[in-house]
Amino acid sequence: MGSRDERHHHNLVPLAALISREMKSEKMGKPTLRYGHAAQSRKGEDYFMINTDCQSIQGNPSSAFSVFAIFDGHNGQTAAIFSRDHLLNHVLGALPRGLGREEWLQALPRALVAGFVKTDKEFQNKGETSGTTVTFVIVDGWTVTVASVGDSRCILDTLGGTVCVLTVDHRLEENEEERQRVTASGGEVGRLSIVGGVEVGPLRCWPGGLCLSRSIGDVDVGEFIVPIPHVKQVKLSHAGGRLIIASDGIWDALSSEMAAKSCRGLPAELAARQVVKEALRTRGLKDDTTCIVVDIIPPDNTVQPLASPKKQNKLRALLFGKRSRDSANKLSKKLSAVGIVEELFDEGSAMLAERLGHDESNGQWSNSLFICAVCQVNLAPSEGLSVHAGSIFSMSSKPWQGPFLCADCRNKKDAMEGKRPSGVKVA
């Protein structure tokens, strides 16, 4: 019979097996979602969408995901309503068929860009002048993907009390990079000039006077106001977290931290009402105020203790650590603190060529070689125009490389980059 030390040694588990167990445990159960919505209307231009019955593979319940979105219209409500009714289908239509779950999640950022641009293109062809901000959130298991244009914000409140913003505000007043892009594309940025040449109010884009640099619609402003969204994708720990998605009527009154703090400890429905109530108490009803709260809860509903201040500081340092190619490093990140959020994707470029990438570098898109990457129409080999061809912003040494655009979508791309005036005429 072996010694006690030998018997103990035989019971040790190799590191590779531990890693394998951790990876398997990730797939054991999806979180429970609880959500609530509240709103107060002043202009009647805020719309929202909650859809918890989506499936990436029709008829397969294990492929279920949920969508939560807010559409804050301006200059009318038609762009907000159109986006609410069509955007999801356009995003799903841009995703290749037959993808596994991980491939599907990796394909989402590109599909979101295509869906936003297609929605904008179709709405602008209607010749109506309204516009809308969009904050569009997809929750698939522990993975949250957020696409946004405008200034309706989405924040994540983690278990440790750390609040992270998952969107970028596209207000000209606050975003110097966007101001430079708009002027480089042919727009003018300045304040409203009144009698005597006095400038008042926030920075706006002229013509049109829009305060935002990105939106869907706004055909009368110019196509340098682009519909290309900022996209961020994160993976939550199994401790879960709370999403607060709201229009600018909330964020003009409350900071991200104030909104999160105001509703902690409340269930989602009451939390949404409390955020709206706090915004109205702080600023009054000066704009439409819409809020969706989504709680992502571990399947066993186990409540973890709040992190100590020291642990919260560590969380801030670890938050949004880039995905490591080394699986051991990735595992150590996941286990190093409760409430860690792993960043999987983050991109905000307004250049379509950069956002659609290269087909050759990703084989999963080869079946779409002769389909327009934006509007999904079939193309003859002689009809497709590479998204990279002739782009002064592209570093591609292969301008014939896919993805491809139809002539109409290529014209839109050129207009967004300031290479030609918008071809859309307003009645």
The 8 nearest C-alpha neighbors of each residue, nearest first, counted from 0:
[[1, 2, 6, 3, 5, 4, 7, 9],
 [2, 0, 5, 6, 3, 4, 7, 9],
 [1, 3, 5, 4, 6, 0, 7, 8],
 [4, 2, 6, 5, 7, 1, 8, 0],
 [5, 3, 7, 2, 6, 8, 1, 9],
 [4, 6, 8, 2, 7, 3, 1, 9],
 [7, 5, 3, 9, 8, 4, 2, 1],
 [8, 6, 4, 10, 5, 9, 3, 11],
 [7, 9, 5, 10, 6, 11, 4, 3],
 [8, 10, 6, 7, 11, 5, 12, 4],
 [11, 9, 7, 8, 12, 6, 5, 13],
 [10, 12, 8, 9, 13, 7, 6, 14],
 [11, 13, 10, 14, 16, 17, 9, 15],
 [14, 12, 16, 15, 17, 11, 18, 10],
 [15, 13, 17, 16, 18, 12, 19, 327],
 [16, 14, 18, 17, 13, 19, 12, 20],
 [15, 17, 19, 13, 14, 18, 20, 12],
 [18, 16, 14, 20, 19, 15, 21, 13],
 [17, 19, 21, 15, 16, 20, 22, 14],
 [18, 20, 16, 22, 17, 21, 15, 23],
 [21, 19, 17, 23, 18, 22, 24, 16],
 [22, 20, 24, 18, 23, 19, 17, 25],
 [21, 23, 19, 25, 20, 24, 18, 26],
 [24, 22, 20, 25, 21, 26, 19, 27],
 [23, 25, 21, 27, 26, 22, 20, 28],
 [26, 24, 22, 23, 27, 21, 28, 237],
 [27, 25, 24, 23, 28, 22, 29, 21],
 [28, 26, 24, 25, 23, 29, 22, 298],
 [29, 27, 26, 30, 298, 25, 24, 140],
 [28, 30, 140, 298, 31, 141, 27, 26],
 [29, 31, 297, 298, 296, 295, 140, 32],
 [30, 32, 296, 298, 295, 297, 33, 29],
 [33, 31, 295, 294, 296, 30, 34, 293],
 [34, 32, 294, 293, 267, 31, 295, 35],
 [35, 33, 293, 267, 292, 294, 268, 32],
 [268, 34, 36, 267, 292, 291, 271, 293],
 [35, 37, 291, 271, 290, 268, 292, 38],
 [36, 38, 272, 271, 290, 289, 291, 275],
 [39, 37, 289, 288, 290, 40, 275, 36],
 [38, 40, 288, 287, 289, 41, 37, 275],
 [41, 39, 287, 43, 42, 288, 38, 286],
 [40, 42, 287, 286, 43, 39, 284, 285],
 [41, 43, 44, 40, 287, 286, 45, 75],
 [42, 44, 40, 41, 45, 287, 76, 46],
 [43, 45, 72, 76, 42, 71, 46, 75],
 [46, 44, 71, 70, 72, 43, 287, 289],
 [47, 45, 70, 69, 71, 79, 44, 80],
 [46, 48, 69, 68, 70, 45, 49, 83],
 [49, 47, 68, 67, 50, 69, 83, 46],
 [48, 50, 67, 66, 51, 68, 47, 65],
 [49, 51, 66, 52, 65, 48, 67, 53],
 [50, 52, 65, 53, 66, 49, 64, 63],
 [53, 51, 50, 65, 54, 63, 64, 66],
 [52, 54, 64, 63, 51, 65, 50, 55],
 [55, 53, 63, 62, 56, 57, 64, 52],
 [54, 56, 62, 57, 63, 53, 64, 103],
 [57, 55, 54, 59, 62, 58, 97, 63],
 [56, 58, 59, 54, 55, 60, 62, 53],
 [57, 59, 60, 56, 54, 62, 61, 55],
 [58, 60, 61, 57, 56, 62, 54, 63],
 [61, 59, 62, 63, 58, 54, 57, 56],
 [60, 62, 59, 63, 54, 56, 64, 58],
 [63, 61, 54, 60, 55, 59, 56, 64],
 [64, 62, 54, 60, 61, 53, 55, 52],
 [63, 65, 139, 53, 138, 54, 51, 62],
 [64, 66, 51, 138, 50, 137, 53, 52],
 [67, 65, 137, 50, 136, 49, 51, 138],
 [66, 68, 49, 136, 48, 135, 50, 137],
 [69, 67, 135, 48, 134, 47, 136, 66],
 [68, 70, 47, 134, 133, 46, 71, 48],
 [69, 71, 133, 46, 79, 132, 45, 47],
 [72, 70, 45, 132, 131, 44, 246, 79],
 [73, 71, 131, 44, 79, 76, 130, 45],
 [72, 74, 75, 130, 131, 129, 44, 76],
 [75, 73, 129, 130, 72, 76, 128, 217],
 [76, 74, 129, 73, 77, 72, 44, 130],
 [75, 77, 44, 72, 79, 78, 80, 73],
 [76, 78, 80, 79, 75, 81, 129, 72],
 [79, 77, 130, 81, 80, 129, 131, 76],
 [78, 80, 72, 70, 82, 131, 76, 77],
 [79, 81, 83, 77, 82, 78, 84, 76],
 [82, 80, 78, 84, 83, 79, 77, 85],
 [83, 81, 86, 79, 85, 84, 80, 78],
 [82, 84, 80, 81, 85, 79, 86, 48],
 [83, 85, 81, 82, 80, 86, 87, 88],
 [86, 84, 82, 88, 87, 83, 81, 89],
 [85, 87, 89, 82, 88, 118, 114, 83],
 [88, 86, 90, 89, 85, 91, 114, 84],
 [87, 89, 91, 90, 86, 85, 92, 114],
 [88, 90, 114, 92, 86, 87, 91, 85],
 [91, 89, 114, 87, 111, 93, 110, 92],
 [92, 90, 88, 93, 94, 89, 87, 110],
 [91, 93, 89, 90, 94, 88, 375, 95],
 [92, 94, 110, 90, 91, 89, 95, 113],
 [93, 95, 91, 92, 110, 96, 106, 90],
 [96, 94, 93, 97, 98, 364, 367, 363],
 [95, 97, 98, 94, 56, 55, 103, 92],
 [96, 98, 99, 95, 56, 103, 55, 94],
 [97, 99, 103, 102, 96, 100, 95, 101],
 [100, 98, 102, 101, 103, 97, 104, 56],
 [99, 101, 103, 102, 104, 98, 62, 55],
 [102, 100, 104, 103, 99, 105, 98, 106],
 [103, 101, 105, 99, 104, 100, 98, 106],
 [104, 102, 100, 106, 101, 105, 98, 99],
 [103, 105, 101, 107, 106, 102, 100, 108],
 [104, 106, 102, 103, 107, 101, 108, 109],
 [105, 107, 103, 104, 108, 109, 102, 110],
 [106, 108, 110, 104, 109, 105, 111, 103],
 [109, 107, 111, 110, 106, 230, 112, 105],
 [108, 110, 112, 111, 107, 355, 106, 113],
 [111, 109, 107, 93, 113, 90, 112, 108],
 [112, 110, 114, 108, 90, 109, 113, 107],
 [111, 113, 109, 115, 110, 114, 227, 228],
 [112, 114, 373, 110, 116, 111, 115, 117],
 [115, 113, 90, 89, 111, 117, 112, 116],
 [114, 116, 118, 112, 117, 113, 226, 111],
 [117, 115, 119, 113, 118, 114, 226, 120],
 [116, 118, 120, 114, 119, 115, 374, 373],
 [119, 117, 115, 121, 116, 120, 86, 114],
 [120, 118, 215, 116, 122, 117, 121, 216],
 [121, 119, 117, 123, 118, 122, 116, 124],
 [122, 120, 124, 118, 119, 123, 117, 125],
 [121, 123, 119, 125, 124, 120, 118, 216],
 [124, 122, 125, 120, 126, 121, 216, 218],
 [123, 125, 121, 126, 122, 120, 423, 127],
 [126, 124, 123, 122, 127, 121, 425, 128],
 [125, 127, 425, 124, 123, 426, 128, 424],
 [128, 126, 125, 129, 123, 425, 218, 122],
 [127, 129, 217, 218, 219, 126, 130, 216],
 [130, 128, 74, 75, 217, 78, 73, 127],
 [131, 129, 216, 217, 78, 73, 215, 72],
 [132, 130, 72, 79, 71, 215, 214, 78],
 [131, 133, 149, 71, 214, 148, 70, 72],
 [134, 132, 70, 148, 147, 69, 135, 131],
 [133, 135, 147, 69, 68, 151, 146, 136],
 [134, 136, 68, 146, 145, 133, 147, 67],
 [135, 137, 145, 67, 66, 144, 68, 138],
 [138, 136, 66, 144, 65, 143, 139, 145],
 [139, 137, 143, 65, 64, 142, 140, 66],
 [140, 138, 64, 142, 141, 137, 143, 65],
 [139, 141, 29, 142, 30, 138, 64, 143],
 [140, 142, 235, 234, 139, 143, 30, 29],
 [143, 141, 234, 139, 140, 233, 138, 235],
 [142, 144, 138, 233, 232, 137, 234, 139],
 [145, 143, 232, 137, 136, 231, 233, 138],
 [144, 146, 136, 231, 230, 135, 232, 137],
 [147, 145, 230, 135, 229, 228, 134, 136],
 [148, 146, 134, 228, 133, 229, 135, 166],
 [147, 149, 228, 214, 213, 133, 132, 226],
 [150, 148, 132, 169, 213, 214, 211, 168],
 [149, 151, 168, 169, 152, 247, 170, 132],
 [152, 150, 246, 247, 245, 134, 149, 132],
 [151, 153, 245, 166, 150, 244, 246, 154],
 [154, 152, 244, 165, 243, 166, 164, 245],
 [153, 155, 164, 243, 165, 163, 242, 244],
 [156, 154, 242, 163, 241, 162, 157, 164],
 [155, 157, 162, 241, 240, 161, 160, 242],
 [158, 156, 240, 159, 161, 160, 338, 155],
 [157, 159, 160, 338, 240, 305, 238, 156],
 [158, 160, 306, 157, 161, 305, 311, 338],
 [159, 161, 158, 157, 156, 162, 311, 305],
 [160, 162, 157, 159, 156, 163, 311, 315],
 [163, 161, 156, 155, 256, 160, 157, 154],
 [162, 164, 155, 154, 165, 161, 156, 255],
 [163, 165, 154, 166, 153, 155, 162, 255],
 [164, 166, 154, 153, 231, 163, 145, 155],
 [167, 165, 164, 152, 153, 147, 168, 229],
 [168, 166, 169, 229, 165, 150, 147, 152],
 [167, 169, 150, 170, 149, 166, 152, 174],
 [170, 168, 149, 212, 211, 150, 213, 167],
 [169, 171, 211, 172, 173, 168, 210, 174],
 [170, 172, 174, 173, 211, 178, 202, 210],
 [173, 171, 202, 170, 201, 174, 210, 175],
 [172, 174, 171, 170, 175, 169, 168, 202],
 [175, 173, 171, 177, 176, 170, 172, 169],
 [174, 176, 178, 177, 179, 173, 171, 172],
 [177, 175, 179, 178, 174, 180, 181, 171],
 [176, 178, 180, 179, 175, 174, 181, 212],
 [179, 177, 175, 181, 176, 180, 171, 182],
 [178, 180, 176, 177, 182, 181, 183, 175],
 [179, 181, 177, 183, 178, 182, 184, 176],
 [182, 180, 184, 178, 186, 183, 179, 223],
 [181, 183, 186, 185, 184, 179, 187, 180],
 [184, 182, 180, 181, 185, 179, 186, 417],
 [185, 183, 417, 181, 182, 416, 223, 186],
 [184, 186, 182, 183, 417, 181, 187, 223],
 [187, 185, 182, 181, 184, 205, 204, 188],
 [186, 188, 205, 182, 204, 189, 185, 181],
 [187, 189, 204, 203, 205, 202, 186, 182],
 [190, 188, 202, 203, 187, 204, 191, 205],
 [191, 189, 202, 198, 203, 199, 201, 200],
 [190, 192, 198, 199, 200, 193, 189, 203],
 [193, 191, 198, 196, 197, 190, 199, 194],
 [194, 192, 197, 196, 195, 198, 191, 199],
 [195, 193, 196, 197, 192, 198, 191, 199],
 [194, 196, 197, 193, 192, 198, 199, 191],
 [197, 195, 192, 194, 193, 198, 191, 199],
 [196, 198, 193, 192, 195, 194, 199, 191],
 [199, 197, 192, 191, 190, 196, 193, 200],
 [200, 198, 191, 190, 192, 197, 201, 193],
 [199, 201, 190, 191, 202, 198, 203, 192],
 [202, 200, 190, 172, 203, 199, 210, 191],
 [203, 201, 190, 172, 189, 171, 210, 188],
 [204, 202, 210, 208, 209, 189, 188, 190],
 [203, 205, 188, 208, 209, 187, 206, 210],
 [206, 204, 187, 207, 208, 186, 188, 203],
 [205, 207, 220, 208, 204, 221, 187, 186],
 [206, 208, 220, 205, 209, 219, 204, 221],
 [207, 209, 203, 204, 205, 206, 210, 220],
 [210, 208, 203, 204, 211, 207, 205, 220],
 [209, 211, 203, 171, 170, 202, 204, 208],
 [212, 210, 170, 209, 169, 213, 171, 149],
 [211, 213, 224, 169, 171, 170, 177, 210],
 [214, 212, 225, 224, 148, 149, 226, 211],
 [213, 215, 226, 132, 148, 149, 131, 225],
 [214, 216, 119, 226, 131, 130, 132, 217],
 [215, 217, 130, 218, 119, 123, 78, 129],
 [218, 216, 130, 128, 129, 219, 220, 215],
 [217, 219, 220, 216, 128, 123, 221, 222],
 [220, 218, 217, 221, 128, 207, 425, 206],
 [219, 221, 207, 206, 218, 217, 222, 205],
 [222, 220, 223, 219, 218, 224, 421, 217],
 [221, 223, 415, 224, 414, 225, 421, 218],
 [222, 224, 415, 225, 221, 181, 184, 417],
 [225, 223, 213, 222, 212, 221, 214, 226],
 [224, 226, 213, 223, 227, 222, 214, 415],
 [227, 225, 214, 215, 213, 116, 115, 228],
 [228, 226, 225, 349, 112, 116, 115, 229],
 [229, 227, 147, 148, 146, 230, 226, 112],
 [228, 230, 347, 147, 146, 346, 148, 167],
 [231, 229, 146, 346, 145, 345, 228, 108],
 [230, 232, 345, 145, 344, 144, 165, 346],
 [233, 231, 144, 344, 343, 143, 342, 145],
 [234, 232, 342, 343, 143, 341, 142, 340],
 [233, 235, 142, 341, 141, 340, 143, 342],
 [236, 234, 340, 141, 239, 142, 237, 233],
 [235, 237, 238, 338, 339, 239, 340, 234],
 [236, 238, 239, 297, 235, 141, 338, 30],
 [237, 239, 236, 338, 297, 158, 337, 240],
 [240, 238, 295, 296, 237, 236, 235, 297],
 [239, 241, 157, 295, 156, 158, 294, 155],
 [240, 242, 294, 156, 155, 293, 295, 157],
 [243, 241, 155, 293, 292, 154, 244, 294],
 [242, 244, 292, 154, 153, 291, 245, 155],
 [245, 243, 153, 291, 290, 152, 242, 292],
 [244, 246, 290, 289, 152, 151, 249, 291],
 [245, 247, 151, 248, 289, 249, 288, 71],
 [246, 248, 250, 249, 151, 251, 150, 245],
 [247, 249, 288, 286, 246, 287, 251, 250],
 [250, 248, 247, 252, 278, 251, 288, 246],
 [249, 251, 247, 253, 252, 248, 254, 246],
 [252, 250, 249, 248, 247, 253, 254, 282],
 [251, 253, 250, 278, 249, 282, 281, 248],
 [254, 252, 250, 257, 258, 251, 249, 278],
 [253, 255, 257, 256, 250, 258, 252, 251],
 [254, 256, 258, 257, 259, 253, 154, 162],
 [255, 257, 259, 254, 258, 260, 162, 253],
 [258, 256, 254, 260, 255, 259, 253, 261],
 [257, 259, 261, 255, 256, 260, 274, 253],
 [260, 258, 256, 257, 261, 262, 255, 156],
 [259, 261, 257, 263, 258, 262, 256, 160],
 [262, 260, 258, 259, 257, 263, 274, 273],
 [263, 261, 270, 260, 265, 259, 273, 264],
 [264, 262, 260, 265, 261, 259, 270, 266],
 [263, 265, 262, 266, 270, 260, 261, 267],
 [264, 266, 270, 263, 262, 269, 267, 268],
 [267, 265, 269, 268, 270, 264, 33, 294],
 [266, 268, 270, 35, 34, 292, 269, 271],
 [35, 269, 267, 270, 271, 266, 36, 34],
 [268, 270, 272, 271, 267, 266, 265, 273],
 [269, 271, 262, 267, 273, 265, 268, 272],
 [272, 270, 274, 37, 268, 273, 269, 36],
 [271, 273, 269, 37, 275, 270, 274, 276],
 [272, 274, 276, 270, 271, 275, 277, 262],
 [275, 273, 277, 271, 276, 272, 258, 278],
 [276, 274, 278, 272, 273, 277, 279, 271],
 [275, 277, 273, 279, 274, 278, 272, 280],
 [276, 278, 280, 274, 279, 275, 273, 281],
 [279, 277, 275, 281, 252, 280, 276, 249],
 [278, 280, 283, 276, 282, 281, 277, 284],
 [281, 279, 277, 278, 283, 282, 276, 275],
 [280, 282, 278, 279, 252, 277, 283, 253],
 [283, 281, 279, 252, 280, 278, 284, 285],
 [282, 284, 279, 280, 285, 281, 278, 252],
 [283, 285, 279, 286, 282, 41, 287, 39],
 [286, 284, 283, 41, 287, 282, 248, 279],
 [287, 285, 248, 41, 284, 288, 42, 40],
 [288, 286, 40, 41, 248, 39, 42, 45],
 [287, 289, 248, 39, 38, 249, 246, 286],
 [290, 288, 38, 245, 246, 37, 287, 39],
 [289, 291, 245, 37, 244, 271, 36, 38],
 [290, 292, 36, 244, 35, 271, 243, 245],
 [291, 293, 243, 35, 34, 271, 267, 242],
 [294, 292, 34, 242, 241, 33, 267, 295],
 [293, 295, 241, 33, 32, 296, 34, 240],
 [296, 294, 32, 239, 240, 31, 30, 241],
 [295, 297, 31, 239, 30, 294, 32, 300],
 [298, 296, 30, 300, 299, 239, 237, 238],
 [297, 299, 30, 300, 31, 296, 29, 28],
 [298, 300, 301, 297, 296, 30, 31, 302],
 [301, 299, 297, 298, 302, 296, 31, 30],
 [300, 302, 299, 303, 297, 298, 238, 296],
 [303, 301, 300, 304, 238, 297, 299, 296],
 [302, 304, 301, 305, 238, 158, 337, 306],
 [305, 303, 306, 302, 158, 159, 307, 337],
 [306, 304, 159, 303, 307, 158, 160, 302],
 [305, 307, 159, 310, 311, 304, 308, 158],
 [306, 308, 310, 309, 311, 305, 159, 312],
 [309, 307, 311, 310, 312, 306, 313, 159],
 [310, 308, 312, 311, 307, 313, 306, 314],
 [309, 311, 313, 307, 312, 308, 306, 314],
 [312, 310, 314, 308, 313, 309, 159, 306],
 [313, 311, 315, 309, 314, 310, 308, 316],
 [314, 312, 310, 316, 311, 315, 317, 309],
 [315, 313, 311, 317, 312, 316, 318, 310],
 [314, 316, 312, 318, 313, 317, 311, 161],
 [315, 317, 313, 314, 318, 312, 320, 319],
 [318, 316, 314, 315, 320, 313, 319, 339],
 [317, 319, 315, 340, 320, 314, 316, 339],
 [320, 318, 342, 341, 340, 321, 317, 233],
 [319, 321, 318, 317, 341, 342, 322, 340],
 [322, 320, 342, 319, 323, 341, 343, 344],
 [323, 321, 343, 342, 320, 324, 341, 329],
 [324, 322, 325, 329, 321, 328, 326, 320],
 [325, 323, 326, 322, 329, 328, 327, 321],
 [324, 326, 323, 328, 327, 329, 330, 322],
 [327, 325, 329, 328, 330, 324, 323, 18],
 [328, 326, 330, 329, 325, 331, 18, 332],
 [329, 327, 331, 325, 330, 326, 332, 323],
 [328, 330, 326, 332, 327, 331, 323, 325],
 [329, 331, 327, 333, 332, 328, 326, 334],
 [330, 332, 328, 334, 333, 329, 335, 327],
 [333, 331, 329, 335, 330, 334, 328, 336],
 [332, 334, 330, 331, 335, 329, 339, 336],
 [333, 335, 331, 332, 336, 330, 337, 339],
 [334, 336, 332, 333, 331, 337, 339, 330],
 [337, 335, 334, 339, 338, 314, 333, 310],
 [336, 338, 339, 238, 335, 236, 159, 334],
 [337, 339, 158, 236, 157, 238, 159, 336],
 [338, 340, 337, 236, 318, 336, 314, 341],
 [341, 339, 235, 318, 319, 234, 236, 342],
 [340, 342, 234, 319, 233, 320, 343, 339],
 [341, 343, 233, 319, 321, 344, 320, 232],
 [342, 344, 233, 232, 322, 341, 321, 234],
 [345, 343, 232, 231, 342, 346, 233, 230],
 [346, 344, 231, 230, 232, 347, 343, 342],
 [347, 345, 230, 229, 348, 231, 344, 354],
 [346, 348, 229, 230, 349, 228, 345, 227],
 [349, 347, 350, 346, 354, 353, 229, 351],
 [348, 350, 227, 351, 347, 225, 228, 354],
 [351, 349, 348, 353, 352, 354, 416, 392],
 [350, 352, 354, 353, 355, 349, 412, 227],
 [353, 351, 386, 355, 354, 350, 387, 356],
 [352, 354, 351, 356, 350, 355, 348, 393],
 [353, 355, 351, 352, 356, 109, 350, 348],
 [356, 354, 352, 353, 109, 351, 357, 402],
 [355, 357, 353, 354, 352, 358, 402, 109],
 [358, 356, 359, 360, 401, 402, 355, 400],
 [357, 359, 401, 361, 360, 402, 364, 365],
 [358, 360, 357, 361, 362, 401, 400, 365],
 [361, 359, 358, 357, 362, 356, 364, 363],
 [360, 362, 358, 359, 363, 364, 357, 365],
 [363, 361, 364, 365, 359, 360, 358, 366],
 [362, 364, 361, 365, 366, 95, 358, 98],
 [363, 365, 362, 367, 366, 358, 361, 368],
 [366, 364, 368, 367, 362, 363, 358, 359],
 [365, 367, 364, 368, 363, 95, 369, 362],
 [368, 366, 370, 365, 364, 369, 95, 372],
 [369, 367, 365, 366, 370, 402, 401, 364],
 [370, 368, 378, 367, 377, 380, 379, 371],
 [369, 371, 377, 367, 378, 375, 376, 368],
 [372, 370, 404, 375, 376, 403, 373, 405],
 [371, 373, 375, 404, 403, 370, 402, 374],
 [374, 372, 113, 371, 375, 117, 116, 404],
 [373, 375, 117, 376, 371, 372, 408, 113],
 [374, 376, 371, 370, 373, 372, 377, 93],
 [377, 375, 371, 370, 374, 378, 405, 372],
 [378, 376, 370, 369, 375, 371, 379, 405],
 [379, 377, 369, 370, 382, 383, 380, 376],
 [378, 380, 382, 381, 369, 383, 377, 370],
 [381, 379, 382, 383, 378, 369, 368, 384],
 [380, 382, 379, 383, 378, 384, 369, 405],
 [383, 381, 379, 380, 378, 384, 405, 406],
 [384, 382, 403, 405, 404, 378, 381, 380],
 [383, 385, 403, 404, 405, 386, 382, 406],
 [386, 384, 403, 387, 388, 401, 399, 402],
 [385, 387, 352, 403, 388, 402, 404, 384],
 [388, 386, 398, 385, 352, 390, 393, 389],
 [389, 387, 398, 385, 390, 386, 399, 384],
 [388, 390, 391, 387, 398, 393, 386, 385],
 [391, 389, 393, 392, 388, 387, 352, 386],
 [390, 392, 393, 389, 394, 388, 387, 416],
 [391, 393, 390, 394, 350, 352, 353, 387],
 [392, 394, 390, 395, 391, 387, 352, 353],
 [393, 395, 396, 392, 391, 387, 390, 397],
 [396, 394, 397, 393, 398, 387, 388, 400],
 [395, 397, 398, 394, 393, 400, 399, 387],
 [398, 396, 395, 399, 400, 387, 388, 394],
 [397, 399, 388, 387, 400, 395, 396, 385],
 [400, 398, 397, 385, 388, 401, 387, 384],
 [399, 401, 398, 397, 385, 402, 357, 359],
 [402, 400, 403, 358, 385, 357, 399, 368],
 [401, 403, 358, 385, 357, 386, 372, 368],
 [404, 402, 385, 401, 384, 383, 371, 386],
 [405, 403, 371, 384, 383, 409, 408, 372],
 [404, 406, 408, 371, 407, 383, 409, 384],
 [405, 407, 409, 408, 410, 404, 384, 383],
 [408, 406, 410, 409, 405, 411, 404, 412],
 [409, 407, 411, 410, 405, 406, 404, 412],
 [408, 410, 412, 406, 411, 407, 404, 405],
 [411, 409, 413, 407, 408, 412, 406, 414],
 [410, 412, 408, 414, 409, 413, 415, 407],
 [411, 413, 409, 415, 410, 414, 408, 416],
 [412, 414, 418, 410, 416, 411, 415, 419],
 [415, 413, 411, 419, 417, 416, 412, 421],
 [416, 414, 223, 222, 412, 413, 417, 225],
 [417, 415, 413, 414, 184, 418, 412, 223],
 [418, 416, 184, 414, 415, 419, 185, 413],
 [419, 417, 413, 414, 416, 420, 184, 415],
 [418, 420, 414, 417, 413, 421, 416, 410],
 [421, 419, 414, 422, 417, 418, 221, 222],
 [420, 422, 414, 423, 222, 419, 221, 411],
 [421, 423, 420, 424, 414, 410, 411, 419],
 [424, 422, 421, 425, 124, 123, 218, 126],
 [423, 425, 422, 426, 126, 421, 218, 219],
 [424, 426, 126, 423, 127, 219, 218, 128],
 [425, 126, 424, 127, 125, 128, 423, 219]]
